[in-house]
Structure formats: C-alpha cells, structure tokens
C-alpha cells in the first residue's frame, strides 16, 4: 500500500464521492459465484427492480453495462426504465461503431430528454460483435465517434472529415437536454490507445481494482496525458464490495459465495464475454495469479476471487464498515471521485451497502457539480426552441 498519499491533478477538487450501483443487463446476478441463477435473469423486470431499488436507497447513479451476450440492449432498457425513475442518473454503456454516429447522437439526445438530464454515457471501445478487429481501427472509430457526438451536441452543424466518417449535416435533431457539453463521458481501458482517447475526449477515467501503487501510477499517467491536451480528468473505480458488521462475517460471506464454485464452469462463464482476453482483463488475471495470497487477497481487504468467474472487474473490498470506509477515503485522497459498486446478489447487497456505508459517504453527482444538468428545462428542438 502507498505510504504517502497525494491527490493527482483532477477536475473535481471537492472531497466528494459519486456513489453508483450496478444493474445486471448481461446475465451475471447470482447468489453463488459460478452458478447461473435462473431466479435472477437479466430481463426487464429484474434489472428494472435493481435500478428502482438503487434509486430508493439513494445511490447517485446506476451503471447499465453492455456486452454481446444473453441480456438486453442498453439504450432500449434505459428508455424503458427511465420514466419509472425520478432521481437516479443512468450511467449507460454505449459501444461505439454499432450505430452510425449522427443517429447515436440523436438517440442519446432523445434519451437525455426522457430522463430530463439524468444521463451519463460510458463509452465502450470494443470489437463489433462477431469480429476481431485491429485495435488501431477500434480506437480511431471510437475517437471519431466521440468527436461527432460532441459536435452534434454543441454546434448547429456537424462538419467532420476523418479516416472512417465524412459527415456534413445539420445537428438540430441531436441537441441534448443537458447543457455545457451534454452528458458526461466515462471511459475505461488499459492500452495506450484507450488512454489517449480518454485523455483527449472524455471526462472520467474508469479503472478496475488493483493495488494502490498500480492504480496511482495509472492516475499519474492519465493526468499527464490529459494535461498535454489542456484538460483535466476525474477518476472512477468500478469495484465489488462485501461489507458486513464485522470482518469475520464479511470473510465468511466470501466463502459462501465460492462454496459452489467449479473451476471449469467459471472458465466457461468468463469466455462468454467479448472482452475476456482484453489487456485490462489479462492485467486483472496477472494481479490475481502473481500477487494474491492463499485466500485471494492482493492487499488487505482487496479480494480477487470474482475474476475467476467474470471478466472485467475482478476484485471486491471485504471488511467491516470502518475498514471499507477507511479504504474508500484513501482512494478519494488519491483522486478517485466516482465509485461504481456491486455485490452478489445485487438487490440484497445494495441494501447491505446502504445500511452500513452509503449514509457515511459524501455522495454527490459529477453531472451536477460540472453544471451539465440544468435547473430549468432548456430550450432545445425537443422542448421549446423555435423550429427551423
């Protein structure tokens, strides 16, 4: 663990923590790791219940993930559940390349109006389903898509000529509800190309759990990259959490989670994911394989067993409320401002997190702090602006 903590340069200097939960749109909610749970299917009713429960408990945002697996289309789900909510912000994952950028801009703007500005976008740079693409192509497509989105949301006309897209058209249909740039863009990735895309275009760099030293080095690198573009970033951490009244109870729950685990079945479930061999996933695997003790911990409280079943975020904070709170304060001192938590099962563990920790954290929304969400209805082509 780091002995000296210094906050890296970040966009939001206030000591806040945007606290988000996670909804299962891709088929992973379960009571036992490695067991596909037929009672917790990734369908509209169950995933919607997770969102509504997170709103009731007071979470700022809820992540709606995207993967080409059994499950739901994110934007369709968000449009369906949005009118059933009144306060929570939907952090909606969008895979670039799956929709023509001007149409994606209009789709997001429409959803932003449905939610009255309670929308954040998690940009996903991935292979198109069924393809294995050159990484340079994916990063170029991702960067060009973001540039077109930002033009569509902030200018009267899209003038864009790139390597992949050549677009010259009015942008009125794509005006979002949010102001000052439209929805915030969150982005995660380990590779050189991913880091450059985020540093140049996005607002919050999302990370998966690693050792403090490793995460801090990444944050320093990303802050320096953003500075070269005259920008600053915020940092977010996607991590599982297992809080209990005592540390021994939390560790006992870890054993329960793994009590039906089968190594071969875990590998099969992992392999369903499109990103199961991505650089970020391989980095999570390496940390677990090389640093973890006999119980799977790579640091005090940081358990990595979840990565044996699910690609992506493979670590969880395990401990009593004071232990986890102290760890989160350390992360905040490093520069983290957004946290996306989850646990197994999702509804029950959201309740447990809210009971033990949510009320003890300085929960706020980065979208509000960065003046994206207007206090009054804005004049746009989808509200009251004159039609041309």
Buried (B, 14 or more C-beta within 10 A) or exposed (E): EEEEBEBBBBBBEEEBBBBBBBBBBBBBBBBBBBBBBEEBBBBBEBBBBBBBBBBBBEBBBBBBBBBBBEBBEBBEBBBBBBEEBEEBBBBBBBBBBBBEBBEBBBBBBBBBBBBBBBBBBBBBBBBBEEEEEEBEBBBBBBBBBBBBBBBBBBEEEBEBEBEEBEBEEEBBBBBBBBBEBBBBBBBBBBBEBBBBBBBBBBBBBBBBBBBBEBBBEBBBBBBEBBEEEEBBBBBBBBBBBBBBEEBEEBBEBBEEBBEEBEEEBBEEBBEBBBBBEBBBBEBBBEBBEEBBEEEBBBBEBBBBBBBBBBBBBBBBBBBBBEBBBEBBBBBBEBBBBBBBBBBBBBBEBBBBBBEBBBEEBEBBBBBBBBEBBEEEEBEBBBEEEEEE
